[in-house]
Amino acid sequence: VNQELQNLHEQSTQKVRLMPLSKILVVNMDLQSGPLVLWKKSHLLRNYESLSENYEELPAAFDESVAESDWISGKMQQGDAIIFDIKTVHGSLKNKADVFRVSCDTRWMPLRIARKYDLQ
């Protein structure tokens, strides 16, 4: 994995597979300040029930697929909102600027799923 990428993970659990995540930027971020990076189409990887041998928060399919991965990122402005699937492998670029990265991260779960697993 590119050494500029940090904190790679996805956030699904065996119980919850349908939960969008959002990130709303509180400050401007450019490529120097280490913005969010997303692995394009990684939510389609198989075998989310078992974890990678090399990365504890990633699905097993990560190890065999990372060489062909397509990472996306870019300049983000205060107030921008990014919404993605809970199974999307994501992280950040290395922060090379003298600024804090500040965002508001939220997750939504359909009530019928929360009730099913007594998560309300």
Phi and psi in degrees as a GROMACS rama.xvg file:
@    title "Ramachandran Plot"
@    xaxis  label "Phi"
@    yaxis  label "Psi"
@TYPE xy
-51.9254  133.279  ASN-2
-67.9777  -14.923  GLN-3
-76.4472  -19.7028  GLU-4
-80.3471  139.222  LEU-5
-135.988  155.122  GLN-6
54.8213  44.572  ASN-7
-71.4044  133.831  LEU-8
-167.625  168.252  HIS-9
-132.034  163.763  GLU-10
-124.127  23.6243  GLN-11
-81.4913  160.053  SER-12
-126.478  169.901  THR-13
-62.9194  -29.0028  GLN-14
-80.5201  -37.6951  LYS-15
-116.956  114.388  VAL-16
-114.553  -15.5167  ARG-17
-117.347  91.0838  LEU-18
-155.198  107.649  MET-19
-71.2695  147.75  PRO-20
-111.463  150.067  LEU-21
-134.634  150.943  SER-22
-130.402  120.807  LYS-23
-112.296  122.139  ILE-24
-75.5256  132.624  LEU-25
-97.259  -24.6852  VAL-26
-128.728  160.241  VAL-27
-70.3012  144.697  ASN-28
-134.867  131.151  MET-29
-113.977  -176.737  ASP-30
-64.4425  -23.5809  LEU-31
-75.3126  -27.0891  GLN-32
-92.1622  8.3443  SER-33
75.1764  60.33  GLY-34
-73.4734  173.172  PRO-35
-58.8492  140.307  LEU-36
-124.399  142.211  VAL-37
-124.065  138.991  LEU-38
-85.6728  109.239  TRP-39
-56.5836  128.215  LYS-40
66.3107  13.2218  LYS-41
-67.8207  -19.5399  SER-42
-65.6912  -12.0836  HIS-43
-93.5684  -1.30317  LEU-44
-59.1966  149.894  LEU-45
-92.7176  170.27  ARG-46
65.1636  48.4035  ASN-47
-74.4552  -10.8924  TYR-48
-76.6357  -23.6716  GLU-49
-113.728  149.834  SER-50
-98.659  158.048  LEU-51
-61.1119  147.522  SER-52
-74.8312  -25.303  GLU-53
-100.665  -23.4662  ASN-54
-132.727  108.159  TYR-55
-64.3671  -20.0958  GLU-56
-105.598  17.0701  GLU-57
-121.781  152.4  LEU-58
-68.1983  156.47  PRO-59
-56.5738  -34.3907  ALA-60
-64.2934  -15.1108  ALA-61
-59.2434  -45.8948  PHE-62
-57.3163  -41.4075  ASP-63
-86.1681  -13.5022  GLU-64
-108.844  -14.336  SER-65
-62.8935  -31.2238  VAL-66
-63.4807  -26.7088  ALA-67
-102.248  13.1259  GLU-68
-71.6049  151.201  SER-69
-121.579  101.927  ASP-70
-89.81  139.42  TRP-71
-125.647  144.579  ILE-72
-162.221  -173.234  SER-73
164.906  -178.75  GLY-74
-68.7347  134.675  LYS-75
-129.033  140.687  MET-76
-104.97  152.774  GLN-77
-50.3091  129.489  GLN-78
94.3642  -13.5268  GLY-79
-62.4037  143.318  ASP-80
-120.68  133.084  ALA-81
-120.471  125.372  ILE-82
-120.939  130.74  ILE-83
-148.212  163.832  PHE-84
-67.31  146.352  ASP-85
-59.5714  -25.7328  ILE-86
-87.9546  0.30604  LYS-87
-70.4438  124.388  THR-88
-71.2783  127.444  VAL-89
-146.873  166.411  HIS-90
-172.137  -145.635  GLY-91
-144.708  159.957  SER-92
-80.1713  159.329  LEU-93
-62.4235  131.876  LYS-94
-79.2948  109.517  ASN-95
-103.614  3.884  LYS-96
-105.181  165.003  ALA-97
-94.6934  54.6793  ASP-98
-138.487  152.903  VAL-99
-85.9011  142.374  PHE-100
-91.6385  120.292  ARG-101
-125.728  128.138  VAL-102
-148.88  163.567  SER-103
-109.727  114.195  CYS-104
-105.096  131.733  ASP-105
-133.76  160.08  THR-106
-133.772  143.51  ARG-107
-121.505  139.926  TRP-108
-130.072  132.236  MET-109
-58.2409  137.193  PRO-110
-57.7053  -36.0158  LEU-111
-61.8782  -33.185  ARG-112
-75.6423  -42.0562  ILE-113
-59.3574  -42.2292  ALA-114
-65.5316  -39.7656  ARG-115
-59.3964  -38.2876  LYS-116
-104.764  13.1175  TYR-117
53.413  48.2204  ASP-118
-107.187  11.1567  LEU-119
